[in-house]
Each structure stands twice: as structure tokens, then as C-alpha cells.
Amino acid sequence: MKEKILKWAKVHKIALLTILSGLIGAIVFILIYGVKVLDVTRTEWLYRGGDLQQHYYGWEFFRKSEWTFPIGNFNTLSYPNYASIIFTDSIPLFAVIFKIFSGILPQTFQYFGIYRNNVLHLTRSICIYTT
């Protein structure tokens, strides 16, 4: 039985170490930010000034605007001029995807905690292991 487990672990070593490094990244995230930032309805942690506040405001103005072409342009930030979600650093891919579902999302909604955890910390820790 022990030999089977060791053989399985040897075959799946890369997968196991990748999962372990992802868990370490998640633990580091929780130690730095806590779990409250993963709640998409909590926004008070974004109002501490700095870049995150700007990103959140960009997302809110984009979310409340009408759809335009090219996708990502909106005029609620600097009416009557148009701005692009790209220039607010609001993670444009996430902003467009979540705007599609804006009608069913809570009134107060932020995706920056999800982005920081999943994209930054988990991916970074996995990439560090694999390089």
C-alpha cells in the first residue's frame, strides 16, 4: 500500500507541488488582506485612497454607463467626452464581463479582491514554482 502511494506521489509530483504552491499563495493573500476583501459586496477597503479607489470608481462609472462601441468606452466619467475603461486601470476584461451581468449583480459590487487573490497571488505562486 505504501509503495502504491509513493508511486502515485512520484507520478503526480508536479501537480501536487503546483497545488501546494497555490495554497501557499492563498495563505499569503489571507495573511496580507484577510478574507473580507473576497466578499464582493464589501467596498470599504477600497476607499483608503490610492490606486484601488481609482480603479473602483472607474468600474462604477463604467458599470452605470450605456453600452457603446467600441466596447469599453463610456461617458459617465467625463460627460460629454468619452473615456475608456482601459485608462481607469479597472481590469478591463473583468469590467466588461461583469458589466454583462450587471443587472443581476448586487448594487454594490467589486471584483478587485477576487482578482488580487486568484490572478495575482495564486498565479504568481504557481508560476514561481514552475519556473
N, C-alpha and C positions, 0 to 999 in steps of 0.2 A: 504494500500500500504506500509506504513512504517513498519507494522508488518511483511509483507512478506519479506521485505528487511532485517529486523533484524533476522528473522528466517533463511533466506538464509545465512547470515553472520555467524550465530552461527553454522550452519551445516558445513560451509566451512572455519571455523576459522583457522584450521591448514594450509590449502592451502594458505589462504590469508597471514598469518604470514610468511609462508615459502617464498612466492613471495616477501613480503616486506623485509625480511632479505636478499634475493638475490639482491634486488635493492640497499639496503644499501651497500652490498659488492661491487657492480658495481660502486657506487658513490665513495666509499673509493678508489677503484682502480684508477678511473679517477682523483681524487684529488692527489694521490701519483704519478702516472706515466703519466697522461694525455692520450689523445686519440690517439696520434701519434704512440704509440707502438702497437696499434691494426692493423696498416697498415702493411701488410705482406711484402711489398717491402722496408720498411724503416729499415735500419740496423745501422744507426749511433749511436743510443742509446745503442747498444751492444758493441761498441768499447771504452767504458770508463774504460776498464781494469776489472780485477776480473773474477769471475766465468762465467758470461754471455758471455764474449768474448770467453772463452774456450769452452763453450757449442756450440756457433755458429760455431767456427772453426771445432769442431768435426762433426757437422751436414754437413758443406760444404765439408769436406773431404769424409765423408760417401756418400753424395749425388753424388759426382763425380766418385765414385768407381764402379767397376763392381759388379754384384750380385755374392755372394759366399755362400758356405754352411760351417758352419752354418750361417743362416741369421743374419746379424749384424756385421759380420767380414768384414774388409776392409784393403787394403794395401797401400792406398794413403797417409796415415799419416806417416808411418814409413817403407817405402819400403826397402827391400823385406819382412819384417816381417808383420804379420797381427796383427791388433788391433781390439778391439770390441767396438761397439758404446756404450756399457754399461759403459765402463771406461772413456768415454769423458763426461758423465753426460748430454747427449744431448736428454734426454727424449726418450729412445729407441722406445717405442711404437709409438710415433708421428713420429720419424725419419723413421721408416720402412714404415709406412702408407704414409707419404709424398714422400718417395723415389719412391714408386709405381707410383705416379702421377708426378714425377719429369719432365717428358717430356713435360707436359702441364703447369707446373708452371712457373712463371716469373724467369728470370735468377737470380735475387737477391730475395731471399725468406727466411723469418724467421717465425717460429711459436711460438716463445717464448712469445710474447705479448699475443697471443690467449691463450696459456697455463696458463700464470700468471693470466689472467683475469678469464677465465672460470673454470679452475681447482683449482687454489689457492684461489682466493678471493670469488668467488660466492659459491663454495662448502664449504669453510670454514665458511662463514657467515650462510649458510643454516644449516650446522652441529651444529654450536654454538646454533642456535635457537632450533633445535630438541633435543638437549641433556639436 
